[in-house]
């Protein structure tokens, strides 16, 4: 059956996509790609990262097309999914940044060594001012290298709570460092 894809509603296109119609998928991509890119770029601040987020979204949409059950509109679903992808990317970026901060430097000049010591001291001050549970989770994760499961068992909390507290700690540290370096 021939379709005038540009005249179909997003939900009708999705129904066709769920029946493996690649042209319907292409039409959805054309309709939403740019708006999704703008939204991701606002949050990530880098075009390449924004493109990666949108690409990940559409890859996931195609891969999971038969399992998708949308309660709201397709547009709401796409933008909500993109938000989760962007948040995950930001979290991963923060984790990498924190690992780099805690990594032992290979060969530093005296100036770099002084800067590293000062930065480490600042981070320790920020960590000490974290809320109690948040600080404990952070220290168990980053300083004692415990897994989320191990931390949850040690502290008698859920793994989700561990994840939330760690995310909160990293956000606070990142925010304080951003303020310091933007002065």
C-alpha positions as CSV (number, residue, x, y, z in Angstrom):
1,X,0.0,0.0,0.0
2,X,1.4,3.4,-1.0
3,X,1.3,6.1,1.7
4,X,1.6,9.9,1.5
5,X,3.9,9.9,4.5
6,X,4.0,13.6,4.9
7,X,0.2,13.8,5.3
8,X,0.2,11.1,8.1
9,X,0.0,12.0,11.8
10,X,3.0,11.1,14.0
11,X,1.0,8.3,15.6
12,X,0.0,6.8,12.2
13,X,3.7,7.0,11.2
14,X,4.6,5.2,14.4
15,X,2.1,2.4,13.7
16,X,3.7,1.9,10.3
17,X,7.2,2.0,11.9
18,X,6.0,-0.8,14.3
19,X,5.3,-2.8,11.1
20,X,8.8,-2.3,9.9
21,X,8.1,0.5,7.5
22,X,11.5,2.2,7.0
23,X,9.9,5.1,5.0
24,X,7.6,6.0,7.8
25,X,10.6,5.9,10.1
26,X,12.5,8.2,7.7
27,X,9.5,10.6,7.8
28,X,9.5,10.7,11.6
29,X,13.3,11.4,11.5
30,X,12.8,14.3,9.1
31,X,10.0,15.8,11.2
32,X,11.7,15.7,14.5
33,X,15.4,15.5,14.0
34,X,16.1,19.3,14.0
35,X,13.8,20.2,17.0
36,X,15.3,17.3,19.0
37,X,18.8,18.5,18.0
38,X,18.1,22.0,19.2
39,X,16.7,20.6,22.5
40,X,19.7,18.4,23.1
41,X,22.1,21.2,22.2
42,X,20.5,23.6,24.8
43,X,21.3,21.0,27.5
44,X,24.7,19.7,26.3
45,X,26.2,22.8,24.8
46,X,28.0,20.9,22.0
47,X,26.7,20.1,18.6
48,X,28.5,16.7,18.3
49,X,27.1,15.5,21.7
50,X,23.6,16.8,20.7
51,X,23.8,14.9,17.4
52,X,25.0,11.8,19.3
53,X,22.0,12.0,21.7
54,X,19.5,12.4,18.8
55,X,21.1,9.5,16.9
56,X,20.9,7.4,20.0
57,X,17.2,8.2,20.4
58,X,16.4,7.2,16.8
59,X,18.5,4.1,17.0
60,X,16.6,3.1,20.1
61,X,13.3,3.9,18.5
62,X,14.0,1.7,15.6
63,X,15.5,-1.1,17.6
64,X,12.6,-1.2,20.1
65,X,9.8,-0.2,17.6
66,X,7.7,-3.3,18.3
67,X,7.8,-2.9,22.1
68,X,6.9,0.8,22.3
69,X,3.6,1.6,23.8
70,X,3.0,5.3,24.0
71,X,0.4,6.7,26.5
72,X,0.9,10.4,25.6
73,X,1.7,11.8,22.2
74,X,4.7,10.6,20.1
75,X,6.2,14.1,20.4
76,X,6.1,14.0,24.2
77,X,7.6,10.5,24.1
78,X,10.5,11.6,21.9
79,X,11.3,14.7,23.9
80,X,11.1,12.8,27.2
81,X,13.3,10.0,25.9
82,X,15.8,12.6,24.7
83,X,15.9,14.1,28.2
84,X,16.8,10.8,29.7
85,X,19.5,10.2,27.1
86,X,20.9,13.7,27.7
87,X,20.9,13.2,31.4
88,X,22.7,9.9,31.1
89,X,25.3,11.6,28.8
90,X,25.8,14.4,31.3
91,X,26.1,11.9,34.2
92,X,28.7,9.9,32.2
93,X,30.6,13.1,31.4
94,X,30.6,14.0,35.1
95,X,31.8,10.6,36.1
96,X,34.7,10.8,33.6
97,X,35.5,14.3,34.8
98,X,35.6,13.1,38.4
99,X,37.7,10.1,37.5
100,X,40.2,12.5,35.8
101,X,40.3,14.7,38.8
102,X,41.0,11.7,41.1
103,X,43.5,10.1,38.7
104,X,47.1,10.3,39.7
105,X,49.0,12.7,37.4
106,X,51.8,11.1,35.4
107,X,54.5,13.8,35.2
108,X,53.6,17.3,36.5
109,X,55.4,20.5,36.4
110,X,55.7,22.2,39.8
111,X,52.9,24.6,38.8
112,X,50.7,21.7,37.7
113,X,51.4,19.8,41.0
114,X,50.5,22.9,43.0
115,X,47.3,23.4,41.0
116,X,46.4,19.6,41.4
117,X,47.0,19.8,45.2
118,X,44.9,23.0,45.5
119,X,42.1,21.4,43.3
120,X,42.2,18.2,45.4
121,X,41.9,20.3,48.5
122,X,38.9,22.2,47.1
123,X,37.2,19.0,46.2
124,X,37.8,17.6,49.7
125,X,36.3,20.7,51.2
126,X,33.2,20.4,48.9
127,X,32.9,16.7,49.8
128,X,33.1,17.5,53.6
129,X,30.2,19.9,53.2
130,X,27.9,17.4,51.4
131,X,24.9,16.2,53.3
132,X,25.8,13.2,55.6
133,X,24.3,10.4,53.5
134,X,25.4,11.9,50.2
135,X,29.0,12.3,51.5
136,X,29.0,8.7,52.8
137,X,27.8,7.3,49.5
138,X,30.3,9.4,47.6
139,X,33.2,8.3,49.7
140,X,32.2,4.6,49.6
141,X,31.9,4.8,45.8
142,X,34.9,7.0,44.9
143,X,37.4,6.5,47.7
144,X,36.7,2.9,48.7
145,X,35.6,1.8,45.2
146,X,32.5,0.0,46.4
147,X,29.8,-1.0,44.0
148,X,26.2,0.4,44.2
149,X,25.1,-2.9,45.5
150,X,27.8,-3.1,48.2
151,X,27.0,0.5,49.3
152,X,23.3,-0.3,49.5
153,X,23.9,-3.3,51.7
154,X,26.4,-1.5,53.9
155,X,24.1,1.5,54.5
156,X,20.7,-0.4,54.5
157,X,19.3,1.6,51.5
158,X,18.2,0.7,48.0
159,X,20.6,0.8,45.0
160,X,18.4,3.5,43.5
161,X,18.9,5.6,46.6
162,X,22.7,5.0,46.2
163,X,22.5,6.1,42.6
164,X,20.4,9.2,43.5
165,X,22.8,10.2,46.3
166,X,25.9,9.7,44.1
167,X,24.3,11.8,41.3
168,X,23.4,14.5,43.8
169,X,27.0,14.5,45.2
170,X,28.5,14.7,41.7
171,X,26.1,17.5,40.7
172,X,27.0,19.5,43.9
173,X,30.8,19.0,43.3
174,X,30.5,19.9,39.6
175,X,28.4,23.0,40.4
176,X,30.9,24.3,43.0
177,X,33.9,23.7,40.7
178,X,32.1,25.4,37.8
179,X,31.4,28.4,40.0
180,X,35.1,28.5,41.2
181,X,36.5,28.3,37.7
182,X,34.0,30.8,36.2
183,X,35.1,33.6,38.6
